[in-house]
Amino acid sequence: MLVSEFITKLRRFSGDFKTLTRDVFDGDGTTVAFRTTHRPIIEGSNNVTVKIGSSVKAEGTDFTLDRDTGLLEFTTAPASGSDNVTIDYYYFNMHDTEWIEIINNIIRETKDYIWDEKIDETTLTSVKNQDDYDLSSISTRILGIIDMWAKKSSETEWKSFQTYGVNPRFYLLKNTLNVRPSFSYTGYLFRFRYLEYYAEVSNTTDTFTIPTKYHNAFEYLCIAEYFDRLAAKKVHETGAKTKDITYTPAETMVNIATRYRKIGQEKLSLVKPVKPAIKIPVIQSGIMS
């Protein structure tokens, strides 16, 4: 699945559909800048029509439009008139880039719960008297190392690091492996069994790598953040109140976000994998085994 396809699912879930609307302004012969009511405006010239009176204006020649902020600027001020400036346009509540931000936020929030178990046995080899090994060549998203083995290239059997009199320790923040004492031989092959959280996304054309079994929980958590963000927009646009003082759209959206987040967390607790057990080392003669 592409990121664009997952965003389409989120739009259907949240009701963030492509919507057509019209804004109308009064020209005064001086003002060149106007702002649309809704944004972001969908890219593409076929999604926007700007008129002064009955005359259709050309984007880039007669006007510019910032689709993220909704700022419409004419090269020449429209003449004075009542409702003589119109813009018909399609918009979403959230731009694709903002949906990508939401997705990445949830990836970061759930990385301790949604991960993949992997094995690497081709990347690193021992270096005589070297204590620290950078694991970035294996992955920059390692959550934890479950098992570590080593062997000579001529051997068939993998053995624990402790068999060679070496105590390994993984440093999460540095993404490095520390061994004390260091290996006394250059060229031992290393084998790691580790947990890796899923990569963030950059573009709508990227592959969405979160497995399908987590999608439902992931969607609820994404939609919760969507409504949090939409509430902030409503506060900015309307002061969070309509004429009915008992109704506050922003507050309602926050309540929806809270409910969806709770549902997402409950669903996540049902499908998240159990982390493999890690052997507790036993110290024998100064060596952990």
matplotlib code that plots the C-alpha trace (Angstrom):
import matplotlib.pyplot as plt

x = [0.0, 1.2, 1.1, -1.4, -3.8, -3.5, -4.3, -7.3, -8.5, -8.0, -9.9, -12.9, -12.7, -12.5, -14.9, -12.1, -13.6, -12.8, -15.3, -16.3, -17.2, -17.3, -16.1, -17.4, -15.7, -16.4, -13.8, -12.9, -10.4, -7.6, -7.4, -5.4, -5.3, -8.2, -8.3, -10.4, -12.6, -11.3, -7.8, -5.8, -6.9, -6.3, -3.5, -4.3, -5.7, -8.9, -9.6, -9.7, -11.8, -11.3, -13.5, -13.9, -17.4, -18.0, -14.3, -12.3, -8.8, -5.6, -3.4, 0.2, -0.8, -3.8, -3.4, -1.4, -2.9, -1.2, -3.1, -1.9, -2.9, -5.7, -4.1, -5.4, -3.5, -4.3, -1.8, -4.3, -6.9, -10.4, -12.7, -15.3, -18.4, -20.7, -19.9, -17.9, -14.9, -15.5, -13.3, -14.7, -12.3, -12.0, -10.4, -9.5, -9.4, -5.8, -3.2, -1.4, 1.8, -0.2, -1.6, 2.0, 3.0, 0.1, 1.2, 4.8, 3.7, 1.7, 4.6, 6.8, 4.2, 3.7, 7.2, 7.5, 4.3, 4.5, 7.8, 9.3, 11.7, 14.7, 18.0, 21.2, 24.3, 26.1, 26.9, 29.4, 32.6, 34.8, 37.8, 40.6, 40.7, 37.7, 35.2, 32.4, 30.5, 28.2, 25.0, 23.8, 24.9, 22.4, 19.6, 19.1, 15.7, 16.8, 14.6, 16.5, 18.8, 17.4, 20.3, 23.9, 26.1, 29.5, 31.6, 34.6, 33.8, 35.1, 32.7, 29.0, 27.9, 26.9, 28.0, 27.0, 29.4, 30.0, 31.4, 34.3, 34.7, 33.0, 30.3, 28.0, 25.8, 23.5, 23.2, 19.8, 20.4, 23.8, 22.7, 26.0, 27.2, 29.8, 31.9, 34.1, 36.6, 37.0, 37.4, 40.9, 40.5, 39.6, 37.1, 34.5, 31.1, 28.3, 24.7, 22.0, 18.4, 16.8, 13.6, 13.2, 10.4, 8.8, 10.2, 8.6, 7.3, 8.3, 6.1, 2.7, 4.5, 6.4, 5.3, 3.3, 5.1, 2.9, 1.4, -2.3, -3.0, -2.2, -4.1, -7.3, -5.7, -3.3, -6.2, -8.1, -4.9, -4.3, -7.9, -7.7, -4.8, -6.7, -9.6, -7.1, -5.7, -9.1, -10.1, -7.1, -8.2, -11.7, -10.5, -8.5, -11.2, -14.3, -13.2, -14.6, -18.2, -21.3, -24.2, -25.5, -23.3, -24.0, -22.3, -18.5, -17.3, -13.6, -14.6, -16.7, -13.8, -11.5, -14.0, -14.1, -10.3, -10.2, -12.7, -10.9, -7.5, -8.9, -10.4, -7.1, -5.1, -7.5, -7.3, -3.5, -3.3, -5.2, -2.9, 0.5, 3.1, 4.8, 8.5, 10.7, 12.2, 15.8, 18.2, 19.4, 23.2, 24.8, 28.3, 30.8, 34.5, 33.8, 32.3, 28.5, 27.1]
y = [0.0, 3.5, 6.3, 8.1, 5.1, 5.1, 8.9, 8.2, 5.7, 8.3, 10.9, 8.6, 7.7, 11.3, 12.8, 15.0, 14.9, 17.0, 19.9, 22.6, 26.0, 29.7, 32.8, 36.2, 39.6, 43.3, 45.0, 48.7, 49.6, 49.5, 46.1, 43.4, 40.7, 38.6, 35.4, 32.3, 31.0, 27.4, 25.9, 24.1, 24.4, 21.4, 21.8, 22.1, 24.8, 22.8, 23.1, 26.9, 29.5, 33.2, 35.8, 39.6, 40.2, 37.7, 37.7, 34.6, 35.4, 33.5, 32.2, 33.4, 36.3, 38.0, 36.6, 34.3, 31.9, 30.4, 27.2, 26.5, 29.9, 30.8, 34.2, 35.4, 38.3, 40.2, 42.0, 44.8, 45.7, 44.7, 47.6, 48.7, 46.6, 44.5, 40.8, 41.3, 39.1, 35.4, 32.3, 28.8, 26.2, 22.6, 22.1, 19.6, 20.1, 18.7, 18.9, 15.7, 17.0, 17.5, 13.9, 12.7, 14.7, 12.9, 9.5, 10.1, 11.3, 8.1, 6.0, 7.7, 7.3, 3.6, 2.5, 0.6, -1.3, -1.9, -3.3, -6.0, -8.8, -9.2, -11.1, -9.8, -12.0, -10.3, -6.8, -6.6, -8.6, -8.3, -6.0, -7.0, -4.8, -2.7, -2.0, -0.1, -1.1, 1.4, -0.5, 2.1, -0.1, -2.6, -0.2, 3.2, 2.1, -0.7, -0.9, -3.7, -6.7, -10.0, -12.3, -11.9, -14.7, -14.9, -17.4, -17.7, -17.8, -21.4, -22.5, -23.5, -23.1, -19.7, -19.2, -16.6, -13.7, -14.9, -18.2, -16.1, -14.4, -11.2, -9.2, -7.3, -4.3, -2.4, 1.4, 2.5, 6.2, 5.8, 2.8, 1.1, -2.2, -2.2, -5.3, -5.8, -7.3, -6.8, -9.6, -10.9, -11.8, -9.8, -11.4, -13.1, -12.9, -11.3, -12.4, -10.2, -10.9, -7.5, -5.5, -2.6, 0.0, 1.0, 3.9, 7.3, 8.4, 11.4, 11.4, 10.1, 7.9, 6.0, 2.6, 2.4, -0.4, -0.8, -4.3, -4.6, -6.2, -2.9, -0.6, -0.4, 0.8, 3.0, 4.6, 5.5, 7.1, 9.1, 10.3, 11.3, 13.7, 14.9, 16.1, 17.6, 19.7, 20.5, 21.8, 24.1, 25.4, 26.0, 28.0, 30.2, 30.6, 31.0, 31.5, 28.0, 29.4, 29.7, 32.0, 29.2, 29.6, 26.1, 24.6, 24.8, 23.1, 23.0, 21.4, 18.8, 17.9, 17.6, 15.2, 13.1, 13.1, 11.8, 9.1, 7.9, 7.9, 5.7, 3.3, 3.3, 2.5, -0.3, -1.8, -1.5, -3.4, -6.3, -6.7, -5.5, -8.3, -9.6, -8.7, -11.8, -12.8, -11.6, -14.0, -12.6, -12.9, -14.7, -13.6, -16.4, -15.5, -11.9, -13.1, -12.9, -16.1]
z = [0.0, -0.8, 1.7, -0.7, -0.4, 3.4, 3.4, 1.3, 3.9, 6.6, 4.6, 4.3, 8.0, 9.1, 6.6, 5.1, 1.6, -1.4, -1.1, -3.6, -2.2, -3.3, -1.6, -2.7, -2.0, -2.8, -4.9, -3.9, -6.6, -4.1, -2.3, -4.1, -1.4, -0.2, 1.9, 1.3, 4.0, 3.7, 3.2, 2.1, -1.5, -3.7, -6.2, -9.9, -12.1, -12.6, -8.9, -8.8, -10.8, -10.1, -11.6, -11.5, -12.6, -15.4, -16.5, -15.7, -14.5, -15.2, -12.3, -12.6, -14.8, -13.2, -9.7, -7.4, -4.8, -1.8, -1.5, 2.1, 3.5, 1.1, 0.3, -3.1, -4.5, -7.8, -9.9, -10.3, -7.7, -8.7, -9.5, -7.0, -6.9, -4.7, -4.8, -8.0, -7.0, -6.7, -6.3, -6.7, -5.3, -4.0, -0.6, 2.1, 5.9, 5.9, 3.2, 2.3, 4.0, 7.2, 7.0, 6.6, 9.8, 11.6, 10.4, 11.4, 14.9, 15.4, 14.2, 16.8, 19.5, 18.8, 18.1, 21.4, 20.5, 16.8, 15.6, 13.4, 14.5, 12.3, 12.0, 10.5, 10.0, 7.1, 8.1, 11.0, 11.9, 15.0, 15.1, 17.5, 20.6, 19.5, 22.2, 20.3, 17.2, 15.4, 14.4, 11.9, 9.0, 10.2, 11.1, 12.7, 14.2, 16.6, 19.7, 21.3, 20.7, 21.7, 20.9, 19.7, 18.3, 16.6, 14.7, 12.4, 8.7, 8.5, 11.2, 10.9, 14.5, 15.9, 19.5, 22.1, 22.6, 26.1, 24.8, 23.6, 26.9, 25.8, 27.6, 25.1, 25.9, 23.6, 24.0, 22.6, 22.3, 20.7, 18.6, 19.4, 20.8, 23.5, 24.2, 27.3, 27.1, 23.4, 20.9, 20.6, 16.9, 13.8, 11.5, 13.7, 11.9, 14.0, 14.0, 15.6, 16.4, 17.0, 17.1, 14.7, 14.7, 11.4, 9.3, 9.0, 5.6, 3.5, 0.4, -0.7, -3.2, -0.3, 0.7, 3.9, 5.7, 8.9, 8.6, 7.9, 11.3, 13.0, 10.6, 12.5, 15.7, 13.7, 11.9, 15.1, 16.6, 13.4, 13.3, 17.0, 16.1, 13.1, 15.3, 17.7, 14.9, 13.4, 16.9, 16.9, 13.4, 14.6, 17.6, 15.3, 12.7, 14.9, 18.5, 19.2, 19.5, 17.3, 18.2, 20.4, 23.5, 24.6, 21.5, 21.0, 17.9, 19.0, 22.4, 20.6, 18.3, 21.3, 22.9, 19.7, 19.6, 23.1, 22.4, 19.2, 21.0, 23.7, 21.1, 19.2, 22.3, 23.3, 19.8, 19.9, 23.2, 21.6, 18.6, 19.7, 19.7, 22.9, 23.0, 23.1, 26.4, 26.9, 28.7, 32.0, 32.0, 34.9, 36.0, 36.3, 37.0, 35.8, 32.5, 31.9, 30.5]

ax = plt.figure().add_subplot(projection="3d")
ax.plot(x, y, z, "-o")
ax.set_aspect("equal")
plt.show()
